[in-house]
């Protein structure tokens, strides 16, 4: 039996069926905004993105934001570069790029 059929049989919803999270920012901790911690930057290829929201669901920092067209974008102010989104994207629409901060 396929996973989708099992999920429906068990009454589980797909990620797309959940409403978007409230528009809020993570609390600024003692370290301040955390985007400067990155070594790699996740970059979304909007031509490949299907809007499945899996990256959004897995992001521990709530740095993945939903666009009006249903696709996603990364809020680099809060993205720490953990690349969970890169590893979880089923269509490989997220690339990892070496971060280059200006002087």
C-alpha positions in Angstrom: 0.0 0.0 0.0 1.4 3.4 -0.9 2.1 6.0 1.8 -0.6 8.4 0.4 -3.2 5.7 0.7 -2.1 4.8 4.2 -2.2 8.5 5.3 -5.7 8.9 3.9 -6.8 5.7 5.6 -5.4 6.9 8.9 -7.0 10.3 8.4 -3.7 12.2 8.1 -3.5 15.4 6.1 -0.9 16.4 3.5 1.3 19.3 4.2 -0.7 21.5 1.8 -3.9 21.0 3.8 -2.5 22.8 6.9 -2.9 26.5 7.1 0.2 28.7 6.9 1.8 29.6 10.2 1.0 33.0 11.6 3.2 35.8 10.2 5.6 36.2 13.1 9.3 36.3 13.5 11.4 34.2 15.8 12.3 36.0 19.1 15.7 37.7 18.9 18.0 35.9 21.2 21.2 37.0 22.9 23.1 36.4 19.7 20.8 38.7 17.7 19.5 37.9 14.2 21.0 34.6 13.2 21.4 34.9 9.4 25.1 35.7 9.7 25.8 32.2 11.2 25.5 30.5 7.7 28.2 28.8 5.8 25.9 27.8 3.0 22.8 29.7 1.7 19.8 27.7 0.5 18.6 29.2 -2.8 15.1 28.2 -4.2 14.8 27.6 -7.9 11.2 28.9 -8.4 11.0 27.1 -11.8 11.4 23.8 -10.0 9.4 24.6 -6.8 6.1 22.8 -6.8 4.8 24.6 -3.6 4.6 21.3 -1.6 5.6 23.2 1.6 7.8 20.3 2.8 10.8 22.7 3.3 8.5 25.1 5.2 7.3 22.3 7.5 10.8 21.1 8.3 12.5 24.5 8.8 13.4 24.8 12.5 13.9 28.6 12.3 10.7 29.5 10.4 12.9 31.1 7.8 11.0 29.6 4.9 8.1 32.0 3.9 5.2 31.3 1.7 4.7 33.5 -1.3 1.3 34.6 -2.7 1.8 32.2 -5.7 2.2 29.2 -3.3 5.9 28.8 -3.7 8.5 29.6 -1.1 11.3 32.0 -0.4 14.0 32.1 2.3 14.2 34.8 4.9 18.0 35.2 5.1 17.8 37.4 8.2 16.9 34.3 10.2 18.2 31.4 8.1 21.1 29.7 9.8 22.0 27.6 6.8 21.2 24.2 8.4 20.1 23.0 4.9 17.3 20.8 6.2 15.2 22.4 3.4 17.8 21.4 0.8 17.9 17.8 2.0 14.1 17.4 2.3 13.0 19.0 -1.0 11.5 16.1 -3.0 12.1 17.9 -6.4 15.5 19.3 -5.6 14.4 22.8 -6.1 16.7 24.1 -3.4 20.5 24.5 -4.1 23.2 25.1 -1.5 25.5 27.9 -2.3 28.6 28.9 -0.4 27.8 32.0 1.6 30.0 35.1 0.9 29.5 37.9 3.3 30.8 41.3 2.3 33.5 43.0 4.3 
